[in-house]
Amino acid sequence: MLTEKEKMTKGLNYDQFDPELDQRRAYVRKKLMHVNQLADKESINKALSKLFADAGKNLFIETGIEFDYGFNIHIGDYFYANYHLTLLDTCPITIGNHCYFGPDVGLYTPVHPLDPEKRKADVELGKPITIGNNVWMGGHVTILPGVTLGDNVVVGAGSVVTKSFGDNVVLVGSPARVIKTVK
């Protein structure tokens, strides 16, 4: 039988108030209070690398990062995020190499039921998010559950990405749409 953590990570229905998950969220909140007070890149990288599943070289995230668990976050080499990055990682979030995020970017894997009875029963599930290499997101970009972005993608400020897109595109709007190709 799968644990609630295993069900959550696989994108299955799970109990979001499971004691093991509650304990991890509390632990992460405490650690992030410390991380978000650090000023130097080396200390931030070291602290976050201990919380993430994987973190590549030259990771730098400005103050204000928030996430649920950390064990579902996989970040490649040369990653930069401006202030107030939010990664809701009920399912895996995978970010490639050479990615740059503007301020207030949010990647959200949780999916809540539309049925109000299921919501009242605290049923939750998730869908993973995958971001390719060389992706640049402007400020206030929102990436919704289940989205995959290819390589060399630019997402304009304020965009809401509701579906997946391939390589070499510029996306803008809500919902985001392709306005041009690159390369």
C-alpha positions, 0 to 999 in steps of 0.5 A, a space after each residue: 500500500 502506498 503512503 500518502 507521500 507516495 500517492 501525492 508524488 505520483 499524482 494520485 488522490 491523497 490526504 493533504 493533512 497526513 501527519 508525515 506531510 504536515 510534519 514536512 511542511 512545518 519543517 520546510 517553513 521553519 527552514 525557509 524562515 532562515 533561508 530567506 534571511 540569508 544574504 550571500 549566494 553561497 549560504 543560500 545555495 547550500 541551505 536550499 540544496 539540502 531541501 531540494 531533491 536536486 540542485 545544480 551548480 550556480 543556483 541563486 534565488 533571491 529572498 522570498 522563496 516558498 515551497 511545500 516539501 522540497 523533495 519534489 524539486 529538481 533544478 538544473 545548472 545555472 538557475 536564477 530566480 528573482 524575488 518571491 519564487 513560489 514552487 508548490 511541489 506536491 508533484 515533481 517540478 523539474 527545471 532545466 539548465 540556464 533558466 531565469 525567472 523574474 519576480 513573483 513567478 509561481 509554479 503550481 502542481 496541486 489540483 483541487 477537485 471541481 466537485 465541492 463535496 470532494 473539496 470539502 473532503 480534502 481530496 487533492 492530487 497533482 500534476 508535474 511541471 517540467 521546464 526545459 533548458 534556456 527558459 526565461 520567465 518574466 515577472 508574475 508568470 504563473 505555470 499551472 499543473 501538468 504544464 511542460 515547456 520545451 527548450 528556449 522558451 520565453 514567457 512574457 510578464 504576467 502570463 498564465 501558462 495553462 497548457 504545454 508548449 514545445 521548443 523555441 517559442 515566445 508566450 504571452 497572455 492569459 491564457 498564454 499563447 505563442 506570439 512568435 518563434 525564436 531561432 
